[in-house]
Amino acid sequence: MDLQTLTTFFMWCTIINGGMLILWAAFCVFAPDLVYRTQSKWFPIPRETFNVVIYSFLGLFKIVFLVFNIVPYVALLIVG
């Protein structure tokens, strides 16, 4: 695998995962009641606990996105 292929791979990983992060954050900000109603049908959970869990997962996904997508992509751009 050459450097150009690896850079392209991480570019598309960054775009796809960044889109998922933005979409998920938009749902949590603009339609929190819809997200809660949908999830509470599957998992009965109090609203306060749900808020903590959903924002914790959102924060964790953001950290994983930065560490495993953005950082390698920027490093490959610098090396290449």
N, C-alpha and C positions, 0 to 999 in steps of 0.2 A: 504494500500500500504506500503510495507516494504522498508527499506533503500536500499537494493540491487536492487530492481526493479526501484526505483527512480534514482539511480546512473546509471543504464543501460539506462534508458530513456534519461537522460541528456547526456550520452556519445553518443548515436546515434543522438540526436539533434545537438550536437556539430560537429559530423562528417558530417552530411548532410548539415547543414548550412555553415560550413567551406568550404566544397566542392563547394557550390554555390558561396560563396564569392571569392574563388580562381578562379573559372571559369569566373565569371563576371569581376574580375579585369584583368584576362588574355585577355579577349576580348577587354576591354578598352585600354589595353597597346599595344597588338600586332595587333589588327584589328580595330582601331578607325574609319576608313573610312567606313568599312562594317557596323558597329553598327550605325553610323550616317545615312548612306543611307537607312538602313532598317527602322529606326525610323522616318526619315523625310518623308517617304511615308505616314505614318499615321498622323504625327503631323508636319505641316510646321513650322520650327523653325530655326533661324539663328545658324550657327555653334558655335559661341562664347557662345551663351546662352545654347546650347545643352551641351557643355563641362562643363559649370558651373553646370547645372542640374545633369548630369550623375555622376560627381565626388562628388557632394553634397550627392546624394543618396547612392553612394558607401561608403562615410564616415559615413553617418547615419546608414547604414546597418552594418558597422564594429563596431560601438559603441553599437548598439542593440545586435549584436552577442556576443560581450564581456560581456555585462551586463546580458543578459538573457540566455546564453549558457555556456560560459566558467566559469564565477564566480560561478553559482550554482553547476556546475559539480566539480570544485575544492573544494568547500566547502563540498560537499557530500563525496568526497574522503578523506578529512581531518577528518570529523566526523566518517566516516566508518572505 
